[in-house]
Amino acid sequence: MRAVLVTHLHPDHYGLAGRVREESGAWVALHPADAGLLRERYRDFDGLIAAIRRQMATHGVPEEEAGPLADASRRILPLVRHTDPELLLEDGEQVPLGGWNLRTVWTPGHSPGHVCFFDPDRRLLLSGDHVLPRITPAISVHPQQRHNPLADFYDSLDKVRGLDAEEVLPAHEYRFSGLADRVTALAEHHTARLDEIALQVIKAGVDGATAWDLAQRLTWSRPWAEIQPFMRRTAMLETLAHLVMLASQGRVTCLDDLDPCRWRATPVPPGHD
């Protein structure tokens, strides 16, 4: 039996599924939340790119940069061979693959339908992009995302924390052990990032700041001037995901009646210091 188990719809994971299927006759499996987004992303993509461009403008990206940032992923689209999955794997569902006892673990956050696959017999977790050994997966607000992807990601981290996995095989970097410790480190990273962004919103004062403004003030692995367009887009959308989470916690407010949208610290009521 030949199968392609796709953890999520991003092109570096789903992109060759169609070609492998054509060459080998393998069936393709994906979670339905991501399967439903494939055509808009890879076949009828002009509408999605236009939506991303509107999102860029709404959150403060200058006109001269909004277009290049929205188009940044267009160049990879010809490399993706679109195919619809034969099998839709829901949370908790067993994968019909001989010789394995794989269970589907739905872990939204990095994408709406991201899944991991856990084999309790081998004590092995195939973690996709959900848990990586050194870097943190991008958690971004996106026209195809759920409303609060960072909240989803926290919940999904808790979901895999207690799995009896002796070893984790991620989609990037290298295999590792110590799943619970890595989950804790990822959660702590995002908590620190929330605090950093909240502080920058406070510094912005009553006029507030756009997500684009805030992204440029944060600490990244390299100076902002050295970040390429696609990664600038990712940085801004990650910043936006943290702002949405902060808003859900009542720590910031979105002034969405302004154009572009600005974020301001939520005043603390008297007696609640």
Helices and strands as residue ranges (DSSP letters): E 3-5, H 11-14, H 17-24, E 27-30, H 32-35, H 38-42, H 46-58, H 63-70, G 74-79, E 87-88, E 103-106, E 115-119, E 124-128, H 149-161, E 167-170, H 179-204, G 205-207, H 211-217, G 224-226, H 229-248, E 252-255, E 262-265
